[in-house]
C-alpha cells in the first residue's frame, strides 16, 4: 500500500491557509513510491514547512536524503502547485510558496533497546557537522509493561538527559515524546538546565491531562496537536487543550500530522491503530496494507477541528499557529500574505 491509497479528503474551506507541520515521519518507506505526489498535495493544502523527525540512528541519513529530495528535486513540482494555489502570495519570493523540509535528530524512547552509546556519540558529531533545526523526538514512554521495567526506564532516562544536554550545548529546541510518563518527564525537565523559554520546544502529540498540559506550557513548551483532536470522543485531550488555552492563550499550541500515524478521523477507513513505523527497524512498515496512512495534506483537518473546539476563526488561528511554530523552533519564517481577491 502506498500513501496514494490513503483516504485523503481535501478540506476546501481552509486549503489556502499557510500551515507548518511541526512533526512528521515523512521519510518512512511507506511514502517512497509517491512522496512527490504527496508533497504536491500538501502544498496545495497550504503546508509550507514540515519537520522530518528522527527516532532511530540508522535512519538519520534517510532524513537528510528526504530533505534533499523535497527541497531540491521536488521544488519544480511544488512551484507548479503554488501557481495553481494562486491565492497565496509571498511577496517577492516565489520559492517560499513551495514546501520546505527541515530536520530534527533524536533517539526515540520507545526504541531505547536499540540505542547504543555509540549512537549518542555519532549523533553529537552530526549535530556539530550537519546542524539540524531541532533535537527529537526524545523523552520517556511507559506505554507497555516492558517499557516500565526498571532497567528499561533507567536507560530511557539516561538517553533523555543525554539528549537534553546536547540541546543545551548546541542551543537547539527539543521535540518531546512523552507517553504515560508525564510526571517523570516533568521532574527531569524541571531539574535540567534546558530552558524551553529560551530554546523553544514542543510537547509532541500531547496526550496528558489538563494539569500536565498547563505544566508543560508553564515550562515554555508548545503543545503539539495531532489528528486525535478531530475525534469528538477524545474528551480528555480536548479538555486539556481548552484548559491550556484558557490559562495561556492560543500562543501555547502548534499542529502536526505525525504522519504516517495519527490520521484525522474523517480520513480513516479502518479501525486499525497499529503504527506504520513498526515496533523496530526490522518490521518498519509492516501491516500498512490495512493502516490508515496519514499524509501531510491532512493537516488542515487538524486546524479546522481545533478552530471549532476553541471557537476561533480558522484564518486567525492559522496565523497564530504559524507564529507559535516559529517561536517553538526558533525560526523567523514570514507568514505568507493572503490575497484579498
Buried (B, 14 or more C-beta within 10 A) or exposed (E): BBBBEBBBEBBEEBBBBBBBBBBBBBBBBBBEBBBBBBBBBBBBBBBBBBBBBBBBBEBBEBBBEBBEBBBEEBBEBBBEBBEEBEBBBBEEEEEBBBBBBBBBBBBBBBBBEBBEEEBBEEBBEBBEEEEBBBBBBBBBBBEEEEBEEEEBBEBBBBBBBBBBBBBBEBEBBBBBBBBBBBEBBBEBBEEBEBBBEEBBBBBBBBBBBBEBBBBBBBBBBBBBBBBBBBBEEBEEBBBBBBBBBEEBEBEBBBBBBBBBBBBBBBBBEEEEEBBBBBEEBEEBBBEBEEBBBBBBBBBBBBBBBBBEBBEBEBBEBBBBBBBBBBBBBBBEBEBBEBEEE
